[in-house]
Structure formats: structure tokens, C-alpha cells
Amino acid sequence: MLNFADIFTTAGLVALGQVILIDLTMAGDNVVIMGTLTSGLPEKERKKVIMLGVGMALIFLIGFALVATQLLHFTGLILAGGLLL
């Protein structure tokens, strides 16, 4: 069971900071790609395409997070992932 008090320990805050830093790095990469793809579009279409891209990225982020949390419930999957690393 998740205990939210563990987040406010030193180790929990370090882990949270790492996750936020990784997420910001990945988001920055997406912004560069979307900007490159939409640079040749007219202003009106550019805004639509960027909003569509951000919406799809958000949906995929939530979907993959839900799938990943469900996969962690399989016995041995964490061990197999650790061995692959």
C-alpha cells in the first residue's frame, strides 16, 4: 500500500525530484519535435496541431502510466526487469 508520508522523507523527495527532472527532459524533447514539425504551417493550423499533439501526449502519458502500474503487479516481472538492466 502506498504511504504518502514516505514521499516527504529525504529518499522520497530525491526520487520525486528525479522523476520530475526526467519528465521535464522528455517534455522538452517533445516540444522541439512538435515545433519542428509545425514550423511550416500557417499560424492558425500550427496552434491546432500543437494542441492536438499536447492532448495526445497527455493521453499516452496517462495510459502508459496506468499500464505500467498494472504490470508491476505481476510476480517476477520486477525481477526480470532488474536482470535486464
C-alpha positions as CSV (number, residue, x, y, z in Angstrom):
1,M,0.0,0.0,0.0
2,L,1.2,3.5,-0.8
3,N,2.0,5.6,2.2
4,F,2.2,9.3,1.2
5,A,4.3,10.1,4.3
6,D,7.1,8.2,2.6
7,I,7.3,10.9,-0.1
8,F,8.3,13.6,2.4
9,T,11.4,11.7,3.6
10,T,14.8,12.6,2.1
11,A,14.9,9.5,-0.1
12,G,11.3,10.1,-1.2
13,L,12.0,13.7,-2.2
14,V,15.1,12.7,-4.1
15,A,13.2,10.1,-6.0
16,L,10.4,12.6,-6.7
17,G,12.9,15.1,-7.9
18,Q,14.5,12.6,-10.3
19,V,11.1,11.7,-11.8
20,I,10.2,15.4,-12.3
21,L,13.6,16.0,-13.9
22,I,13.3,13.1,-16.3
23,D,9.7,14.1,-17.1
24,L,10.8,17.7,-17.9
25,T,13.6,16.4,-20.1
26,M,11.3,14.2,-22.1
27,A,8.8,17.0,-22.4
28,G,11.5,19.4,-23.7
29,D,12.3,16.8,-26.4
30,N,8.7,16.6,-27.5
31,V,8.4,20.4,-27.7
32,V,11.4,20.5,-30.1
33,I,9.9,17.8,-32.3
34,M,6.5,19.4,-32.4
35,G,8.0,22.8,-33.1
36,T,10.0,21.4,-36.0
37,L,7.0,19.6,-37.5
38,T,4.7,22.6,-37.3
39,S,7.2,25.3,-38.4
40,G,6.0,25.3,-42.0
41,L,2.3,25.6,-41.1
42,P,0.2,28.8,-41.1
43,E,-0.3,30.2,-37.6
44,K,-3.9,29.1,-37.3
45,E,-3.2,25.5,-38.2
46,R,0.0,25.5,-36.1
47,K,-1.9,26.1,-32.9
48,K,-4.4,23.4,-33.7
49,V,-1.6,20.8,-34.4
50,I,0.3,21.8,-31.3
51,M,-2.8,21.5,-29.1
52,L,-3.6,18.1,-30.7
53,G,-0.1,16.9,-30.1
54,V,-0.1,18.1,-26.5
55,G,-3.5,16.4,-25.9
56,M,-2.3,13.1,-27.5
57,A,0.9,13.2,-25.4
58,L,-1.1,13.7,-22.2
59,I,-3.4,10.8,-23.1
60,F,-0.5,8.5,-23.9
61,L,1.4,9.5,-20.7
62,I,-1.6,8.7,-18.5
63,G,-2.3,5.4,-20.5
64,F,1.3,4.2,-20.3
65,A,1.5,5.1,-16.6
66,L,-1.7,3.0,-15.9
67,V,-0.4,0.1,-17.9
68,A,3.0,0.2,-16.2
69,T,1.4,0.2,-12.7
70,Q,-0.7,-2.8,-13.7
71,L,2.4,-4.6,-15.0
72,L,4.1,-4.1,-11.7
73,H,1.6,-6.4,-10.0
74,F,2.9,-9.5,-12.0
75,T,5.1,-11.6,-9.8
76,G,8.6,-11.9,-11.2
77,L,8.3,-9.0,-13.7
78,I,10.2,-6.6,-11.5
79,L,13.0,-9.3,-11.1
80,A,13.1,-9.8,-14.8
81,G,13.3,-6.1,-15.5
82,G,16.1,-5.8,-12.9
83,L,18.0,-8.6,-14.6
84,L,17.7,-7.0,-18.0
85,L,19.2,-3.8,-16.6
